[in-house]
Amino acid sequence: MLLDLERATWDDELLGLFSVDPSILPRVVPSSGAIAEASLLGATVPLAGIAGDQQAALFGQGCFMPGDVKATYGTGTFVLANVGALAGPVAPGLLKTAAATPAGATAQYAAEGSVLVGGAALQWLRDGLGLIGDAAESEQLAREAGSTGGVVFVPALAGLGSPHWDAEARGLITGITRGTTRAQIVRAALEGMAHQVADIVDVLPVAAGVLRADGGATANGFLMQLQADLIGVPVEVSADADATALGAAALAGLAVGIWRDVDTLMPLLRRGARYEPSLETGAIEQARESWRHAVRRATLR
């Protein structure tokens, strides 16, 4: 929060505002490039890749071009879009961040949207309510339910993140009747995860041609298919669920010459399942409007 993104240096005005002595801050270095050495199992190895987890996942998903978009599904869900050399701020509700790039490459930026509670909603259903035994059970229950029966779950268990940024929002399960079942509530939780990502995709400054997905929840085929339906573009799942680690390794490998350039790196970044949009526009818009109505209720004071 003290970095001048355009100049890639510490911001003197912010340092002064928060009374931070610049001498205590680390040196700003590229995401890819040897900066030090370490010992590992008796060998000396270079430290050559540094990236935040979401920037590493963006790189590990092969999002090298403006317009490439990825989503990482973990306890939270994080959507990043490569916006190239875009100057100035991004849309309200999003964050602008530096995209990890190889040494010597033109600086790129990303627009980032953060879902505070993604897979954590399933953890709450498991640990807090005892509705499921494990997260994997959620897919089977969602398919068995057939629909939510009008139930909408807004998992604002820690407030709402992008694009709402409402710390006072509270979780909401609405539409419950005497006939509501456990399976319908679980399905509504999965739908809430997908709707939150769709909210971010709706305000991205680039039009996504495909959403590249990684993280543990990508094993849930129901969730991935629903995600493709709600955003109207295909979802491609990474063959390696941990694209963050893959991206960090790729940045380091480029720095020390294991790969010559990003083209030679591409065979490592394999794709898994692909989900094509299949719902009709009318059904999608009805689902989205029900979600928006529930979000408005979750943010009422």
C-alpha positions as CSV (number, residue, x, y, z in Angstrom):
1,M,0.0,0.0,0.0
2,L,3.1,2.2,-0.1
3,L,4.2,1.5,-3.7
4,D,3.8,3.8,-6.6
5,L,2.7,1.3,-9.2
6,E,3.5,3.4,-12.2
7,R,7.1,4.0,-11.2
8,A,7.6,0.8,-9.3
9,T,9.2,2.7,-6.4
10,W,8.1,3.6,-2.9
11,D,5.8,6.6,-2.9
12,D,7.4,9.5,-1.1
13,E,4.1,11.2,-0.3
14,L,2.7,8.0,1.2
15,L,5.8,7.4,3.2
16,G,5.5,10.9,4.6
17,L,1.8,10.5,5.3
18,F,2.4,7.4,7.4
19,S,5.7,8.4,8.8
20,V,7.6,5.4,7.3
21,D,11.4,5.6,7.1
22,P,12.3,4.4,3.6
23,S,15.5,2.8,5.0
24,I,13.4,0.0,6.7
25,L,11.7,-1.0,3.4
26,P,13.0,-3.7,1.1
27,R,14.5,-3.0,-2.3
28,V,12.0,-3.2,-5.1
29,V,13.0,-6.0,-7.5
30,P,11.5,-7.7,-10.6
31,S,9.2,-10.7,-10.1
32,S,11.6,-12.8,-12.2
33,G,15.3,-12.4,-11.7
34,A,18.0,-13.8,-9.4
35,I,18.2,-11.6,-6.3
36,A,20.0,-13.8,-3.7
37,E,21.2,-17.3,-2.9
38,A,20.1,-19.9,-0.4
39,S,21.1,-23.4,0.7
40,L,18.9,-26.3,0.1
41,L,19.9,-29.9,0.9
42,G,23.5,-29.0,0.9
43,A,23.3,-27.2,-2.5
44,T,23.4,-23.5,-3.2
45,V,20.4,-22.3,-5.2
46,P,19.4,-18.9,-6.6
47,L,16.3,-17.2,-5.3
48,A,14.9,-16.0,-8.6
49,G,11.1,-15.7,-8.4
50,I,9.1,-13.4,-6.2
51,A,5.4,-12.8,-6.6
52,G,2.3,-12.4,-4.5
53,D,0.0,-15.4,-4.6
54,Q,-2.5,-14.0,-7.1
55,Q,0.1,-12.5,-9.3
56,A,1.8,-15.9,-9.4
57,A,-1.5,-17.6,-10.2
58,L,-2.1,-15.2,-13.1
59,F,1.3,-16.1,-14.5
60,G,0.8,-19.8,-13.8
61,Q,-2.4,-19.7,-15.8
62,G,-0.6,-18.3,-18.8
63,C,-2.4,-14.9,-18.7
64,F,0.3,-13.1,-20.5
65,M,-1.8,-11.0,-22.8
66,P,-4.2,-8.1,-22.1
67,G,-7.7,-9.5,-21.8
68,D,-6.6,-12.8,-20.2
69,V,-8.6,-13.5,-17.1
70,K,-8.2,-16.0,-14.3
71,A,-10.0,-17.0,-11.1
72,T,-8.5,-18.8,-8.2
73,Y,-11.0,-20.7,-6.0
74,G,-9.8,-21.1,-2.5
75,T,-11.3,-20.1,0.9
76,G,-11.7,-16.8,-0.9
77,T,-11.9,-16.4,-4.6
78,F,-9.7,-13.9,-6.5
79,V,-10.3,-12.8,-10.1
80,L,-7.4,-11.0,-12.0
81,A,-7.5,-9.7,-15.5
82,N,-4.3,-8.7,-17.4
83,V,-4.9,-5.1,-18.5
84,G,-1.5,-4.6,-20.2
85,A,0.1,-1.2,-19.8
86,L,-3.2,0.4,-18.7
87,A,-2.6,3.8,-17.2
88,G,-4.8,5.3,-14.5
89,P,-7.3,3.6,-12.1
90,V,-9.5,0.6,-12.9
91,A,-13.3,0.5,-12.4
92,P,-14.7,1.3,-8.9
93,G,-14.8,-1.9,-6.8
94,L,-11.6,-3.3,-8.3
95,L,-8.0,-3.0,-7.3
96,K,-5.1,-2.2,-9.6
97,T,-2.0,-4.3,-9.1
98,A,1.3,-5.1,-10.8
99,A,1.2,-8.2,-12.9
100,A,4.3,-10.5,-12.5
101,T,6.4,-10.3,-15.7
102,P,9.8,-11.8,-16.7
103,A,12.9,-9.7,-16.3
104,G,13.2,-7.2,-19.2
105,A,9.6,-7.5,-20.3
106,T,7.3,-4.5,-20.5
107,A,5.6,-3.8,-17.3
108,Q,2.0,-5.1,-17.2
109,Y,-0.8,-4.5,-14.7
110,A,-3.9,-6.4,-13.6
111,A,-7.3,-5.5,-12.3
112,E,-8.1,-7.6,-9.3
113,G,-11.4,-8.5,-7.6
114,S,-11.5,-10.2,-4.3
115,V,-14.3,-12.5,-3.0
116,L,-13.8,-12.7,0.8
117,V,-15.8,-15.9,1.3
118,G,-15.7,-18.6,-1.4
119,G,-14.8,-22.1,-0.3
120,A,-15.0,-20.8,3.3
121,A,-18.8,-20.9,2.9
122,L,-18.6,-24.7,2.4
123,Q,-16.3,-24.9,5.4
124,W,-19.0,-23.1,7.5
125,L,-21.7,-25.5,6.3
126,R,-19.4,-28.4,7.3
127,D,-18.0,-27.1,10.6
128,G,-20.6,-24.6,11.7
129,L,-23.8,-26.3,10.7
130,G,-22.8,-29.9,10.1
131,L,-24.7,-30.0,6.8
132,I,-22.0,-31.7,4.8
133,G,-19.2,-34.1,5.8
134,D,-16.7,-32.6,3.4
135,A,-16.5,-30.1,0.5
136,A,-16.5,-32.8,-2.1
137,E,-20.0,-33.9,-1.0
138,S,-21.4,-30.5,-2.1
139,E,-21.4,-31.4,-5.8
140,Q,-23.5,-34.5,-5.4
141,L,-25.9,-32.7,-3.2
142,A,-26.3,-29.8,-5.6
143,R,-27.0,-32.1,-8.5
144,E,-29.5,-34.1,-6.4
145,A,-31.3,-30.9,-5.4
146,G,-32.1,-30.0,-9.0
147,S,-32.6,-26.4,-7.9
148,T,-32.4,-24.3,-4.8
149,G,-36.1,-24.1,-4.6
150,G,-35.9,-20.3,-4.5
151,V,-33.2,-20.2,-1.8
152,V,-30.4,-17.7,-2.3
153,F,-27.3,-17.7,-0.1
154,V,-25.2,-14.5,0.1
155,P,-22.0,-15.7,2.0
156,A,-21.1,-12.3,3.4
157,L,-19.7,-14.0,6.5
158,A,-16.9,-11.5,6.7
159,G,-18.6,-8.6,4.8
160,L,-18.6,-8.4,1.0
161,G,-15.6,-7.9,-1.1
162,S,-15.4,-6.8,-4.8
163,P,-17.2,-5.0,-6.3
164,H,-19.3,-4.0,-3.3
165,W,-16.7,-3.5,-0.6
166,D,-19.1,-3.4,2.3
167,A,-17.5,-4.5,5.5
168,E,-20.8,-4.2,7.4
169,A,-22.7,-6.6,5.1
170,R,-23.9,-9.8,6.8
171,G,-24.5,-13.3,5.5
172,L,-28.0,-14.0,4.3
173,I,-30.0,-17.1,3.4
174,T,-33.3,-16.1,1.9
175,G,-36.3,-17.9,0.3
176,I,-36.4,-20.6,2.9
177,T,-39.8,-22.5,3.2
178,R,-41.0,-25.5,5.2
179,G,-39.9,-27.6,2.2
180,T,-36.3,-26.3,2.0
181,T,-33.8,-29.2,2.1
182,R,-30.2,-29.5,3.2
183,A,-29.2,-30.2,-0.4
184,Q,-30.9,-26.9,-1.6
185,I,-29.0,-24.9,1.0
186,V,-25.7,-26.5,-0.1
187,R,-26.5,-25.8,-3.8
188,A,-27.4,-22.2,-2.9
189,A,-23.9,-21.9,-1.3
190,L,-22.2,-23.1,-4.5
191,E,-24.4,-20.7,-6.5
192,G,-23.4,-17.8,-4.2
193,M,-19.7,-18.6,-4.9
194,A,-20.3,-18.4,-8.7
195,H,-22.5,-15.2,-8.5
196,Q,-19.7,-13.4,-6.6
197,V,-17.3,-14.1,-9.4
198,A,-19.8,-13.0,-12.0
199,D,-20.2,-9.7,-10.1
200,I,-16.5,-9.1,-10.6
201,V,-16.4,-10.2,-14.2
202,D,-19.3,-7.8,-14.9
203,V,-17.1,-4.8,-14.0
204,L,-13.7,-5.8,-15.4
205,P,-12.2,-3.3,-17.8
206,V,-11.6,-6.0,-20.4
207,A,-14.0,-8.5,-22.0
208,A,-13.1,-12.0,-21.0
209,G,-13.1,-14.5,-23.9
210,V,-12.5,-17.3,-21.4
211,L,-12.1,-17.6,-17.7
212,R,-9.1,-19.7,-16.6
213,A,-9.7,-21.3,-13.3
214,D,-7.5,-22.9,-10.6
215,G,-7.8,-23.8,-6.9
216,G,-9.3,-26.7,-5.0
217,A,-12.9,-25.9,-5.9
218,T,-12.3,-26.4,-9.6
219,A,-12.7,-30.1,-8.9
220,N,-16.5,-29.3,-8.5
221,G,-17.9,-29.8,-12.0
222,F,-21.3,-28.3,-11.0
223,L,-19.7,-25.1,-9.8
224,M,-17.5,-24.7,-12.9
225,Q,-20.4,-25.3,-15.3
226,L,-22.6,-22.8,-13.4
227,Q,-19.7,-20.3,-13.5
228,A,-19.5,-20.6,-17.3
229,D,-23.3,-20.2,-17.5
230,L,-23.4,-17.1,-15.3
231,I,-20.6,-15.2,-17.1
232,G,-21.4,-16.4,-20.6
233,V,-17.9,-17.5,-21.6
234,P,-16.1,-20.8,-21.3
235,V,-14.3,-21.8,-18.1
236,E,-11.0,-23.6,-18.6
237,V,-9.7,-25.4,-15.6
238,S,-5.9,-25.7,-15.1
239,A,-4.6,-29.2,-15.1
240,D,-2.5,-28.2,-12.1
241,A,-4.9,-27.0,-9.4
242,D,-2.1,-25.0,-7.7
243,A,-1.4,-22.5,-10.4
244,T,0.1,-20.2,-7.7
245,A,3.1,-22.6,-7.1
246,L,3.4,-23.3,-10.8
247,G,3.6,-19.5,-11.6
248,A,6.2,-18.9,-8.9
249,A,8.3,-21.8,-10.3
250,A,7.9,-20.5,-13.9
251,L,9.0,-17.0,-13.0
252,A,12.1,-18.5,-11.3
253,G,12.8,-20.9,-14.2
254,L,12.7,-18.0,-16.7
255,A,15.2,-16.0,-14.7
256,V,17.8,-18.8,-14.6
257,G,17.3,-20.0,-18.1
258,I,15.4,-23.2,-17.6
259,W,12.9,-21.8,-20.2
260,R,14.0,-19.3,-22.8
261,D,10.8,-17.3,-23.0
262,V,7.1,-17.6,-22.3
263,D,6.5,-19.5,-25.6
264,T,8.8,-22.3,-24.4
265,L,7.0,-22.2,-21.1
266,M,3.5,-22.8,-22.5
267,P,3.6,-26.6,-22.6
268,L,4.0,-26.6,-18.8
269,L,0.7,-24.7,-18.4
270,R,-1.6,-27.5,-19.3
271,R,-5.4,-27.2,-19.5
272,G,-7.9,-29.6,-17.9
273,A,-11.6,-29.7,-18.2
274,R,-13.4,-27.0,-20.2
275,Y,-17.0,-25.9,-19.5
276,E,-19.1,-24.2,-22.1
277,P,-22.1,-21.9,-21.3
278,S,-25.3,-23.8,-21.7
279,L,-28.1,-21.9,-20.0
280,E,-30.5,-19.6,-21.9
281,T,-30.2,-15.9,-21.4
282,G,-33.5,-15.5,-19.7
283,A,-32.7,-18.1,-17.1
284,I,-29.3,-16.5,-16.4
285,E,-30.8,-13.0,-16.0
286,Q,-33.5,-14.3,-13.7
287,A,-30.9,-16.0,-11.5
288,R,-28.7,-12.9,-11.5
289,E,-31.6,-10.6,-10.5
290,S,-32.5,-12.9,-7.6
291,W,-28.9,-12.7,-6.5
292,R,-28.8,-8.9,-6.8
293,H,-32.0,-8.6,-4.8
294,A,-30.5,-10.8,-2.0
295,V,-27.3,-8.8,-2.0
296,R,-29.3,-5.6,-1.5
297,R,-31.0,-7.2,1.5
298,A,-27.6,-8.3,2.9
299,T,-26.3,-4.8,2.8
300,L,-29.3,-3.1,4.4
301,R,-28.5,-1.1,7.5
